[in-house]
């Protein structure tokens, strides 16, 4: 299970995950916030067969559940 700020593919919405991405870019050497497609690929390369996103109502984070 992973708790993450997950911006949409357009990288400018929703507002808080998009702002987090900008903060990471401005304050780290190579920081970013990854889209669901990017995270799904990363988890797949780590050996997980399936990842499902579960947005949390009233919160800017998303829970990602991955299966081996």
Secondary structure, 3 states (H helix, E strand, C coil): CEEECCCCCCCCCCHHHHHHHHHHHHHCCCCCCCCHHHHHHHHHHCCCCEEEEEECCCCCCEEEEEEC
